[in-house]
Amino acid sequence: MSQFDGVDFSMLELASMRDVDAGPAAALERALDTARHVEALGFTRFWVAEHHNMDAIASSATSVLMGYLAGGTSRIRIGSGGIMLPNHAPLVVAEQIGTLASLYPGRIDLGLGRAPGSDQATMRALRRNLDINADSFPDDVRELQRLLGPRTPGQTIVAMPGMDSNVPVWLLGSSLFSAQLAAELGLPYSFASHFAPRMMMPAIELYRSHFKPSARLDQPCVMLGVPLVLAPTDEEAGYLATTTYQRILALFRGHSMLMRPPVRSMDGLWSASEERGVLDFLSMAVIGSPETARQRLQVLLEHTGADELIFTCDLYELEHRLRALSLLAELKAG
């Protein structure tokens, strides 16, 4: 019996591009290779995140990518982690997700985020109407639930496909707002601890203490994001993690976030304050050998009582990424 029994393991994909990629196709193909790999390993979900106007992330057309991944796999749940609802009309989201649910029944999740996932200029280019923004998020979520549910008397707008698909809706967040809303609506909640760890415990506690059972869910369900760099030894994992360090450093500096090869030392690449900032950003990361990872994950689960962990694993070489996920599956199996 494993200490991780009862905890689902899943994967969050950004379709990250490398500095040597000729274009986004390679990143999208790596995403499918990874989805097939973790499906074989028994992972529960494979989610993709919506980001825009970023030269290193190829998952911007989230629902399109979900279709590619669902078509290339057979069992694993495919979802959005998440679709940034301020960028889209709820009806369009309902129709796109409803189409996927019709094609791949019982395998589609809809994770929703409140942030635009981009700057104001990009948001304007996406939706062209900034009067509809993050402040309308609760109403948009409720509208989406109606569109994906059974048709009600007097309902004049229907999503087809989408109506009566009842696709599971998750709320995603990095603050208290979505935790409160998820609790109010009785929805599962995924906290973005993979990039915003500071508010993790207050958000979890708020969600659990205010949770109202719903037809969808009778008790709270918490998922946490965890950056993963797993290798046979601590030393190799530390070396491979420098790809992630360089990427977060580039984010802080406003530079290209294309993945770069690992380096033997970050000395000279970051200042002391930048190092502190990067390590704080990644404070939830699991970096090390299988035994180090086991201890780290045990502490995390004891501290949070999470129901599911969703891992990011952006390593430079695909073979190292797949190896890390295999080692993780071995840990879970005990």
C-alpha positions as CSV (number, residue, x, y, z in Angstrom):
1,M,0.0,0.0,0.0
2,S,1.4,3.4,-1.0
3,Q,1.3,6.5,1.1
4,F,-0.1,8.3,-1.9
5,D,-3.2,6.0,-2.2
6,G,-6.3,8.1,-2.6
7,V,-4.4,11.1,-4.1
8,D,-4.8,11.5,-7.9
9,F,-1.7,12.5,-9.9
10,S,-2.3,14.6,-13.0
11,M,-0.3,16.8,-15.5
12,L,-0.5,20.4,-16.5
13,E,0.9,21.2,-20.0
14,L,2.0,24.6,-21.3
15,A,3.3,23.3,-24.7
16,S,6.6,25.0,-23.9
17,M,8.9,25.8,-26.8
18,R,12.7,25.4,-26.7
19,D,15.3,27.8,-28.0
20,V,16.1,25.3,-30.8
21,D,12.6,24.7,-32.0
22,A,11.8,25.8,-35.5
23,G,8.2,26.6,-34.5
24,P,5.4,25.5,-32.3
25,A,4.8,22.1,-33.9
26,A,7.6,20.5,-31.9
27,A,6.1,21.7,-28.6
28,L,2.7,20.5,-29.6
29,E,4.1,17.1,-30.6
30,R,5.9,16.8,-27.2
31,A,2.7,17.6,-25.5
32,L,1.0,14.6,-27.2
33,D,4.0,12.4,-26.4
34,T,3.7,13.4,-22.8
35,A,0.0,12.9,-22.6
36,R,0.3,9.4,-24.0
37,H,3.1,8.6,-21.6
38,V,1.3,9.7,-18.5
39,E,-1.9,8.0,-19.7
40,A,0.1,4.7,-19.8
41,L,1.4,5.5,-16.3
42,G,-2.2,5.8,-14.9
43,F,-2.4,9.6,-14.4
44,T,-5.9,10.9,-14.0
45,R,-5.9,14.1,-16.1
46,F,-3.9,16.0,-18.6
47,W,-4.7,19.7,-18.7
48,V,-3.5,22.5,-20.9
49,A,-3.2,26.2,-19.9
50,E,-4.3,29.3,-21.8
51,H,-1.6,32.0,-22.3
52,H,-1.4,34.6,-25.0
53,N,1.3,36.9,-26.5
54,M,4.1,34.7,-25.1
55,D,6.7,33.5,-27.5
56,A,7.5,30.3,-25.5
57,I,4.0,28.9,-24.9
58,A,2.0,27.2,-27.6
59,S,-1.2,26.3,-25.8
60,S,-3.0,29.6,-26.6
61,A,-5.8,27.9,-28.6
62,T,-6.6,25.7,-25.6
63,S,-9.7,23.9,-26.8
64,V,-8.1,23.2,-30.2
65,L,-5.1,21.6,-28.4
66,M,-7.5,19.7,-26.1
67,G,-9.0,18.1,-29.2
68,Y,-5.6,17.1,-30.6
69,L,-4.6,15.5,-27.3
70,A,-8.0,13.8,-26.8
71,G,-7.8,12.4,-30.3
72,G,-4.3,11.0,-29.6
73,T,-5.1,9.3,-26.3
74,S,-7.9,6.9,-25.2
75,R,-8.5,7.1,-21.5
76,I,-7.0,10.0,-19.7
77,R,-9.2,13.0,-18.9
78,I,-8.3,16.0,-21.1
79,G,-9.0,19.5,-19.7
80,S,-8.3,23.2,-19.6
81,G,-6.1,24.3,-16.7
82,G,-7.6,26.7,-17.5
83,I,-9.5,28.6,-20.0
84,M,-9.3,32.2,-19.0
85,L,-13.0,33.2,-19.0
86,P,-12.6,37.0,-19.2
87,N,-11.2,36.4,-22.7
88,H,-14.2,34.6,-24.1
89,A,-18.0,34.7,-24.4
90,P,-19.4,31.9,-22.2
91,L,-21.5,30.6,-25.2
92,V,-18.4,30.1,-27.3
93,V,-16.7,28.2,-24.5
94,A,-19.8,26.1,-24.0
95,E,-20.0,25.2,-27.7
96,Q,-16.3,24.4,-28.0
97,I,-16.2,22.3,-24.8
98,G,-19.5,20.7,-25.7
99,T,-18.1,19.7,-29.0
100,L,-15.2,18.0,-27.3
101,A,-17.5,16.3,-24.8
102,S,-19.6,14.9,-27.7
103,L,-16.5,13.6,-29.5
104,Y,-14.8,12.2,-26.4
105,P,-17.6,11.5,-23.9
106,G,-16.7,11.3,-20.2
107,R,-13.1,12.5,-20.8
108,I,-13.4,16.3,-20.9
109,D,-12.8,18.7,-17.9
110,L,-13.4,22.5,-18.0
111,G,-11.1,24.4,-15.6
112,L,-11.8,28.1,-15.5
113,G,-9.5,31.0,-14.6
114,R,-10.4,34.6,-13.6
115,A,-7.2,36.2,-14.8
116,P,-6.9,37.2,-18.5
117,G,-3.6,35.4,-18.8
118,S,-2.2,38.3,-20.7
119,D,-1.8,42.1,-20.7
120,Q,-4.6,44.6,-21.4
121,A,-3.6,45.1,-25.0
122,T,-3.7,41.4,-25.7
123,M,-7.0,41.0,-23.8
124,R,-8.5,43.8,-26.0
125,A,-7.3,41.9,-29.1
126,L,-8.9,38.7,-27.9
127,R,-12.3,39.9,-26.8
128,R,-12.4,43.6,-28.0
129,N,-14.6,44.7,-25.2
130,L,-13.0,45.4,-21.9
131,D,-16.4,46.3,-20.3
132,I,-16.6,42.5,-19.8
133,N,-13.7,41.6,-17.6
134,A,-12.7,39.6,-14.5
135,D,-15.4,41.3,-12.4
136,S,-18.1,39.5,-14.4
137,F,-16.4,36.1,-13.7
138,P,-19.0,34.8,-11.2
139,D,-21.9,35.5,-13.6
140,D,-20.0,34.1,-16.5
141,V,-19.3,30.9,-14.6
142,R,-23.0,30.5,-13.7
143,E,-24.0,31.1,-17.3
144,L,-21.5,28.5,-18.5
145,Q,-23.0,26.0,-16.0
146,R,-26.5,26.7,-17.4
147,L,-25.3,26.3,-21.0
148,L,-23.7,23.0,-20.2
149,G,-26.6,21.7,-18.2
150,P,-30.1,20.5,-19.2
151,R,-32.3,23.0,-21.0
152,T,-34.7,24.7,-18.7
153,P,-38.2,26.1,-19.4
154,G,-38.0,29.5,-21.1
155,Q,-34.3,29.1,-22.0
156,T,-33.8,31.0,-25.3
157,I,-30.1,30.5,-25.8
158,V,-28.7,27.0,-26.0
159,A,-25.2,25.7,-26.7
160,M,-25.2,23.0,-29.4
161,P,-23.1,21.0,-28.8
162,G,-22.9,21.7,-25.1
163,M,-26.4,21.5,-23.8
164,D,-26.9,18.7,-21.3
165,S,-23.2,17.7,-21.6
166,N,-22.7,18.5,-17.9
167,V,-18.9,18.8,-18.4
168,P,-17.3,18.9,-14.9
169,V,-16.3,22.5,-14.1
170,W,-13.3,23.4,-11.9
171,L,-12.4,26.8,-10.6
172,L,-8.7,27.8,-10.7
173,G,-7.1,30.5,-8.7
174,S,-4.1,32.0,-7.0
175,S,-6.0,34.2,-4.5
176,L,-9.0,34.0,-2.2
177,F,-11.6,35.1,-4.8
178,S,-12.0,31.9,-6.7
179,A,-11.7,29.9,-3.5
180,Q,-14.7,31.7,-2.2
181,L,-16.6,31.3,-5.4
182,A,-15.8,27.6,-5.7
183,A,-17.0,27.1,-2.2
184,E,-20.2,29.0,-2.8
185,L,-21.0,27.1,-6.0
186,G,-19.9,23.7,-4.6
187,L,-17.3,23.2,-7.3
188,P,-13.8,21.5,-7.1
189,Y,-11.0,24.0,-6.6
190,S,-7.5,24.0,-8.1
191,F,-4.9,26.3,-6.5
192,A,-2.0,27.6,-8.6
193,S,0.6,26.8,-6.1
194,H,3.1,26.0,-8.9
195,F,3.6,29.7,-9.4
196,A,1.8,31.6,-6.6
197,P,2.4,29.6,-3.4
198,R,2.0,32.4,-0.8
199,M,-1.8,32.3,-0.5
200,M,-2.1,28.5,-0.7
201,M,-3.2,27.7,2.8
202,P,-5.5,30.7,3.3
203,A,-7.2,29.8,0.0
204,I,-7.6,26.1,0.9
205,E,-8.9,26.9,4.4
206,L,-11.4,29.5,3.1
207,Y,-12.6,27.0,0.4
208,R,-13.1,24.2,2.9
209,S,-14.7,26.2,5.6
210,H,-17.2,27.9,3.3
211,F,-18.0,24.9,1.0
212,K,-21.6,24.3,0.2
213,P,-22.5,20.9,-1.2
214,S,-24.0,20.9,-4.7
215,A,-25.4,18.5,-7.2
216,R,-21.9,18.4,-8.7
217,L,-19.9,17.8,-5.4
218,D,-20.9,16.8,-1.9
219,Q,-17.6,17.7,-0.2
220,P,-14.6,19.9,-0.9
221,C,-12.1,18.8,-3.5
222,V,-8.7,20.5,-3.6
223,M,-6.1,20.2,-6.4
224,L,-2.6,21.7,-6.1
225,G,-0.1,22.7,-8.7
226,V,3.4,21.3,-8.2
227,P,6.5,22.0,-10.3
228,L,8.5,18.7,-10.7
229,V,12.1,18.1,-11.5
230,L,12.7,14.4,-10.7
231,A,15.9,12.5,-11.6
232,P,17.8,9.5,-10.3
233,T,20.0,11.7,-8.0
234,D,19.6,15.0,-6.3
235,E,22.7,16.3,-8.2
236,E,21.2,15.6,-11.6
237,A,17.8,17.0,-10.6
238,G,19.5,20.2,-9.4
239,Y,21.3,20.5,-12.7
240,L,18.1,19.9,-14.8
241,A,16.2,22.4,-12.7
242,T,18.4,25.2,-14.0
243,T,16.3,25.2,-17.2
244,T,13.3,26.2,-15.0
245,Y,15.4,28.7,-13.1
246,Q,16.5,30.4,-16.3
247,R,12.9,30.5,-17.5
248,I,11.5,32.2,-14.4
249,L,14.4,34.6,-14.4
250,A,13.5,35.5,-18.0
251,L,9.9,36.0,-16.9
252,F,11.0,38.4,-14.2
253,R,13.2,40.4,-16.6
254,G,10.6,40.5,-19.4
255,H,12.8,38.5,-21.7
256,S,11.9,35.5,-24.0
257,M,10.9,32.5,-22.0
258,L,12.0,29.9,-24.5
259,M,13.4,26.9,-22.6
260,R,17.2,26.9,-22.5
261,P,19.6,24.0,-21.8
262,P,20.6,23.4,-18.2
263,V,23.8,24.9,-16.9
264,R,26.2,23.7,-14.3
265,S,25.8,26.8,-12.2
266,M,23.5,29.8,-12.1
267,D,26.3,31.9,-10.7
268,G,26.7,35.0,-12.9
269,L,23.3,34.5,-14.5
270,W,21.2,35.9,-11.6
271,S,21.8,38.4,-8.8
272,A,21.2,37.5,-5.2
273,S,17.8,39.2,-5.2
274,E,16.8,37.5,-8.4
275,E,17.8,34.2,-7.0
276,R,15.6,34.7,-3.9
277,G,12.7,35.8,-6.2
278,V,13.0,32.7,-8.4
279,L,13.3,30.3,-5.5
280,D,10.4,31.9,-3.7
281,F,8.3,31.6,-7.0
282,L,9.2,27.9,-7.0
283,S,8.9,27.3,-3.3
284,M,6.4,24.5,-3.9
285,A,8.7,22.7,-6.4
286,V,9.7,19.1,-5.9
287,I,13.3,18.9,-7.1
288,G,15.5,15.9,-6.4
289,S,15.9,12.1,-6.3
290,P,12.9,9.8,-5.8
291,E,13.6,9.7,-2.0
292,T,13.8,13.5,-1.8
293,A,10.6,13.8,-3.8
294,R,8.8,11.2,-1.6
295,Q,9.7,13.2,1.5
296,R,8.7,16.5,-0.1
297,L,5.4,15.2,-1.3
298,Q,4.6,13.5,2.0
299,V,5.1,16.8,3.8
300,L,2.9,18.7,1.3
301,L,0.1,16.2,1.6
302,E,0.2,16.1,5.4
303,H,0.2,19.9,5.5
304,T,-2.6,20.4,2.9
305,G,-4.7,17.3,2.8
306,A,-4.9,17.8,-1.0
307,D,-7.1,15.4,-3.0
308,E,-5.1,15.7,-6.2
309,L,-1.7,17.0,-7.3
310,I,-1.2,18.4,-10.8
311,F,2.4,18.6,-11.9
312,T,4.3,20.9,-14.3
313,C,7.5,19.4,-15.6
314,D,9.2,21.6,-18.2
315,L,12.6,19.9,-18.7
316,Y,14.7,20.8,-21.7
317,E,14.9,17.2,-23.1
318,L,11.7,15.2,-23.6
319,E,13.5,12.0,-22.5
320,H,14.3,13.6,-19.1
321,R,10.7,14.8,-18.8
322,L,9.3,11.4,-19.5
323,R,11.8,9.8,-17.1
324,A,10.8,12.2,-14.3
325,L,7.1,11.3,-14.8
326,S,7.9,7.6,-14.8
327,L,9.8,8.0,-11.5
328,L,6.9,9.9,-10.1
329,A,4.5,7.1,-11.1
330,E,6.8,4.6,-9.4
331,L,6.7,6.6,-6.2
332,K,2.9,6.7,-6.3
333,A,2.8,2.9,-6.8
334,G,5.0,2.5,-3.7
